[in-house]
Amino acid sequence: MRQQKICNVLCLAVAIIVLMSGCSSSGPSTVPVKGTLTIDGQPATDIMVTLAGSDPNVPAASGKVENGSFTLFSGVEGKPGCVPGKYKVVLTALGSGEAMYRSGQGAPGKAALPFPEKYLAANTSDKEVEITKGSNELNITIP
C-alpha cells in the first residue's frame, strides 16, 4: 500500500513536470504589438521600425512598415510581439537609393532619408514608447 502511494506521487510529479515543460517557451514572454507610422503626416512605407530597449537581455522588436502599418516580432527567432518595457524607436529605410533619388528625395550618389537622421540609432532617437501587458497599438508620428 505504501509503495503504491509513493508510485502515485512520483507519477503525479512527473506528469506535472512534463506538462509544465510543454507549456513554456524560450525567452521572455511577449505581448502583441501593432501600429502605424506616419512621417510628415503621410503613412510611411518601406521602413523597418525597431524598438530598442536599454536592457541587453531583452530582445529588440521590429517590423516592416507598409502603407503606414506594422506588426512587431522579437529576437532572431521572430517571435510575435514584444517584451513589456520602455523602448527607443529606431527607423531604417528599406527603399533603394536610386528609387529615392528618382522621387526627388535624394541627390545622385547619396540618397536622402525619408526621416531625420536622429532616428537611425537608439542613442540619438527622441521617440520613446512603453509596451505594457496585453495588446498594444502604437501610433508613431515623425514630424
Number of C-alpha atoms within 10 A of each C-alpha: 6 7 8 9 10 11 12 12 12 12 12 12 12 12 12 12 11 11 11 10 10 9 7 9 8 7 13 12 14 20 18 19 24 17 16 19 22 19 16 11 10 13 15 23 20 16 21 18 24 23 25 22 21 14 11 8 9 17 20 21 26 25 22 21 24 16 15 19 18 23 21 24 26 22 15 9 8 12 17 19 23 29 24 19 14 16 21 22 24 23 25 18 19 13 14 10 19 16 12 18 16 12 9 11 15 17 13 11 9 12 18 17 17 19 18 13 14 14 19 18 16 20 13 13 16 12 16 15 16 13 21 16 13 10 13 17 13 16 14 17 15 15 10
